[in-house]
Amino acid sequence: MLNIHRISKTFNAGTVNEKRALSGLELHLQEGDFVTVIGGNGAGKSTMLNAIAGTWFVDEGSILIDGIDVTRLPEHKRAAYLGRVFQDPMTGTAASMQIEENLALASRRGKRRSLRIGITAKERERYREQLQILELGLENRLTTGVGLLSGGQRQALTLLMATLRKPKLLLLDEHTAALDPKTAAKVLEATDKIVGKDNLTTIMITHNMKDAIVHGNRLVMMHEGHIIYDVSGEEKKKLTVSDLFRKFEEASGSEFANDRMMLA
């Protein structure tokens, strides 16, 4: 479903601020893979997601989604293949609109526009069914303004909106990092349900090593713009946080130094 072949990206090339963010990165995902990605500051995690999404073009290499070469496609054209949830719960929804209106926008994305106004009873019933998956009681608040929801509720709604059209690839960029632990656990639970129900191919960046181990069927560790550790299946299930620290030091030749991840 995703083939990343030796992509590289350098920012501010030829200046004193030159930064090589990705260095010959290679990553291949099968349909239904749920990959968690960890790494220290500047490892290239978000740069990789932005490269996949087309936020910027890579300098070298290629990116294929479901066999389609999107390497030179602009961001708005790649959006047809992707669902994405960012770290900030406020960025994925329209605060001035109702819950059902936000869902309608997401549901109709990419479809032909018509003169028909409003949301049909059939659409409304579908939204209720989808919202029940979140177990937040939002199915009974369809006409509530999104600006009145908590950060966790908005992030859960954003997740649902990103997956309504069943994207070929779901990108989760630390989508629980801004939430308190209890709310983050609830959103991750909803993530597992939605990804599992639709067998969505997913990449989830996280700073929480425990979450990286518990969720998904595969774990990838990045360092200095490339992958230094890739584990899946039973081996992944048996991992501990201590194992990940040791693996990082073995693969990178340096001590793991990321206070945020260690505290998590």
C-alpha positions as CSV (number, residue, x, y, z in Angstrom):
1,M,0.0,0.0,0.0
2,L,3.0,2.3,0.6
3,N,6.4,2.1,-1.0
4,I,9.0,4.7,0.1
5,H,12.2,4.1,-1.9
6,R,15.4,5.9,-0.7
7,I,13.9,9.3,-0.2
8,S,16.1,12.2,1.0
9,K,15.3,15.7,2.1
10,T,17.7,18.6,3.0
11,F,16.4,21.9,4.3
12,N,18.4,25.2,3.7
13,A,20.9,23.4,1.4
14,G,24.2,25.3,0.9
15,T,23.7,27.6,4.0
16,V,25.0,27.5,7.5
17,N,21.5,26.3,8.6
18,E,21.7,23.2,6.3
19,K,19.8,20.3,7.8
20,R,19.6,16.8,6.3
21,A,16.2,15.6,7.6
22,L,15.8,12.4,5.6
23,S,18.7,10.3,4.3
24,G,17.9,7.4,1.9
25,L,14.8,6.4,3.9
26,E,13.3,3.1,2.8
27,L,9.9,1.9,4.1
28,H,7.3,-0.5,2.7
29,L,3.8,-1.1,4.2
30,Q,1.4,-3.9,3.2
31,E,-2.3,-3.2,3.2
32,G,-3.7,-3.2,6.7
33,D,-0.3,-2.5,8.4
34,F,-0.5,-0.3,11.5
35,V,3.0,1.0,12.0
36,T,4.0,3.0,15.1
37,V,7.0,5.3,14.6
38,I,9.3,6.5,17.4
39,G,12.6,8.4,17.5
40,G,14.4,11.3,19.2
41,N,14.2,15.0,18.4
42,G,15.2,15.6,14.7
43,A,15.0,11.9,13.8
44,G,12.9,12.8,10.7
45,K,9.5,11.4,11.9
46,S,7.3,14.4,11.0
47,T,9.4,15.1,7.9
48,M,8.6,11.6,6.6
49,L,4.9,12.2,7.2
50,N,5.0,15.6,5.5
51,A,6.9,14.0,2.5
52,I,4.2,11.4,2.2
53,A,1.5,14.0,2.4
54,G,3.2,16.3,-0.2
55,T,3.7,19.2,2.2
56,W,7.0,19.4,0.5
57,F,8.8,17.5,-2.3
58,V,11.7,15.2,-1.6
59,D,15.1,15.8,-3.2
60,E,15.6,12.2,-4.2
61,G,13.7,8.9,-4.2
62,S,10.1,8.0,-4.8
63,I,6.8,7.5,-3.0
64,L,4.1,5.2,-4.2
65,I,0.6,4.8,-2.6
66,D,-1.3,1.7,-3.7
67,G,1.0,1.5,-6.8
68,I,0.4,5.2,-7.8
69,D,3.6,7.3,-8.0
70,V,2.7,10.5,-6.0
71,T,6.3,11.7,-5.7
72,R,5.7,14.9,-7.7
73,L,2.0,15.3,-7.0
74,P,1.1,18.4,-5.0
75,E,-0.4,18.2,-1.6
76,H,-4.1,18.8,-2.6
77,K,-3.9,16.0,-5.2
78,R,-2.5,13.5,-2.7
79,A,-5.3,14.3,-0.3
80,A,-7.6,12.0,-2.2
81,Y,-5.5,9.0,-1.0
82,L,-4.8,10.2,2.6
83,G,-6.5,10.8,5.9
84,R,-4.4,12.8,8.4
85,V,-4.7,13.9,12.1
86,F,-2.3,16.4,13.6
87,Q,-1.1,17.0,17.1
88,D,-3.3,20.1,17.8
89,P,-6.9,19.1,18.4
90,M,-8.1,22.5,17.2
91,T,-6.8,22.1,13.6
92,G,-8.9,19.3,12.2
93,T,-12.4,20.7,12.8
94,A,-14.4,23.9,12.1
95,A,-15.2,25.3,15.5
96,S,-18.1,27.5,14.3
97,M,-19.9,24.6,12.7
98,Q,-22.0,21.8,14.2
99,I,-20.8,18.2,14.7
100,E,-23.0,16.9,11.9
101,E,-21.9,19.8,9.6
102,N,-18.2,18.9,10.1
103,L,-18.9,15.2,9.4
104,A,-20.9,16.2,6.2
105,L,-17.9,18.2,5.0
106,A,-15.6,15.2,5.5
107,S,-18.0,12.8,4.0
108,R,-18.6,14.8,0.9
109,R,-14.9,15.7,0.3
110,G,-14.0,15.0,-3.3
111,K,-17.5,14.5,-4.5
112,R,-19.3,16.5,-7.1
113,R,-21.1,19.6,-5.6
114,S,-24.8,20.0,-6.1
115,L,-27.5,22.6,-5.3
116,R,-29.0,20.3,-2.6
117,I,-28.9,22.0,0.8
118,G,-28.7,20.4,4.2
119,I,-28.0,17.0,5.6
120,T,-30.4,14.1,4.8
121,A,-31.9,11.8,7.4
122,K,-29.9,8.9,5.9
123,E,-26.7,10.8,6.3
124,R,-27.6,11.8,9.9
125,E,-28.2,8.2,10.8
126,R,-24.9,7.2,9.4
127,Y,-23.1,9.9,11.4
128,R,-24.8,8.6,14.6
129,E,-23.6,5.1,13.9
130,Q,-20.1,6.3,13.3
131,L,-20.0,8.5,16.4
132,Q,-21.1,5.6,18.6
133,I,-17.7,4.0,17.9
134,L,-16.0,6.8,19.9
135,E,-18.1,6.1,23.0
136,L,-18.2,9.8,23.9
137,G,-21.9,10.4,23.6
138,L,-21.5,12.6,20.6
139,E,-24.1,10.7,18.6
140,N,-26.7,12.4,20.7
141,R,-25.2,15.9,20.2
142,L,-25.2,16.2,16.4
143,T,-26.2,19.8,16.4
144,T,-23.8,20.9,19.1
145,G,-21.2,23.4,18.0
146,V,-17.7,21.8,17.7
147,G,-16.2,24.9,19.5
148,L,-18.1,23.7,22.7
149,L,-16.3,20.3,22.7
150,S,-13.3,19.4,24.8
151,G,-9.9,18.9,23.1
152,G,-10.2,15.2,23.4
153,Q,-13.7,15.2,21.9
154,R,-12.5,17.3,19.0
155,Q,-9.5,15.1,18.3
156,A,-11.7,12.0,18.3
157,L,-14.1,13.8,15.9
158,T,-11.1,14.7,13.7
159,L,-10.0,11.1,13.7
160,L,-13.5,10.0,12.6
161,M,-13.6,12.7,9.9
162,A,-10.2,11.6,8.5
163,T,-11.4,8.1,8.1
164,L,-15.0,8.5,6.9
165,R,-13.9,8.1,3.3
166,K,-11.7,5.1,4.1
167,P,-8.3,6.5,2.9
168,K,-5.7,4.3,1.4
169,L,-3.3,5.6,4.1
170,L,-4.0,7.2,7.5
171,L,-1.3,9.5,8.9
172,L,-1.4,10.2,12.7
173,D,1.2,12.8,13.7
174,E,1.4,12.5,17.5
175,H,-2.4,12.9,17.6
176,T,-2.7,12.3,21.3
177,A,0.4,14.3,22.5
178,A,-1.7,17.4,23.5
179,L,-4.2,15.4,25.5
180,D,-4.2,14.3,29.2
181,P,-3.4,10.6,29.7
182,K,-7.0,9.5,30.3
183,T,-8.3,11.3,27.2
184,A,-5.3,10.1,25.1
185,A,-6.1,6.5,26.1
186,K,-9.7,7.0,25.0
187,V,-8.6,8.4,21.6
188,L,-6.1,5.6,21.1
189,E,-8.9,3.1,21.9
190,A,-11.1,4.7,19.2
191,T,-8.1,4.7,16.9
192,D,-7.7,0.9,17.3
193,K,-11.4,0.3,16.7
194,I,-11.5,2.5,13.5
195,V,-8.3,1.2,12.0
196,G,-9.3,-2.4,12.8
197,K,-12.9,-2.1,11.5
198,D,-11.8,-0.8,8.1
199,N,-8.4,-2.5,8.0
200,L,-6.8,0.9,7.3
201,T,-3.1,1.1,6.5
202,T,-1.8,3.4,9.2
203,I,1.4,5.3,10.3
204,M,1.3,6.6,13.8
205,I,4.1,8.8,15.2
206,T,4.2,8.8,19.0
207,H,6.5,10.0,21.7
208,N,5.1,7.4,24.1
209,M,7.1,4.2,23.9
210,K,4.5,2.1,25.7
211,D,1.9,3.2,23.2
212,A,4.2,2.4,20.4
213,I,4.6,-1.2,21.7
214,V,0.9,-1.7,22.6
215,H,-0.7,-0.4,19.4
216,G,-0.2,-1.6,15.9
217,N,1.4,-4.7,14.4
218,R,4.7,-3.1,13.6
219,L,7.2,-0.7,15.2
220,V,9.8,1.5,13.4
221,M,12.5,3.4,15.1
222,M,14.1,6.4,13.3
223,H,17.4,8.2,13.8
224,E,19.1,10.9,11.8
225,G,16.7,10.6,8.9
226,H,16.6,6.8,8.4
227,I,15.2,3.7,10.0
228,I,17.5,1.9,12.5
229,Y,15.1,-0.7,13.9
230,D,12.0,-2.4,12.4
231,V,10.1,-5.0,14.3
232,S,6.7,-6.7,14.0
233,G,4.6,-9.7,15.1
234,E,5.3,-11.6,18.2
235,E,8.7,-10.0,18.6
236,K,7.1,-6.6,18.9
237,K,4.5,-7.8,21.4
238,K,7.3,-9.0,23.7
239,L,9.2,-5.7,23.7
240,T,9.6,-3.5,26.7
241,V,10.6,0.1,27.0
242,S,14.0,-1.0,28.3
243,D,14.4,-3.1,25.1
244,L,13.7,0.0,23.0
245,F,16.4,2.0,24.8
246,R,18.9,-0.8,24.3
247,K,18.0,-1.3,20.6
248,F,18.4,2.4,20.0
249,E,21.9,2.5,21.6
250,E,22.9,-0.7,19.7
251,A,21.7,0.7,16.3
252,S,22.7,4.3,16.6
253,G,25.9,3.9,18.7
254,S,24.7,6.7,21.0
255,E,22.7,7.1,24.2
256,F,19.0,7.9,23.8
257,A,18.5,11.5,24.9
258,N,14.9,12.7,24.6
259,D,13.4,13.8,27.9
260,R,9.9,14.0,26.6
261,M,9.9,10.3,25.5
262,M,11.6,9.1,28.6
263,L,9.2,10.8,30.8
264,A,6.2,9.4,28.8
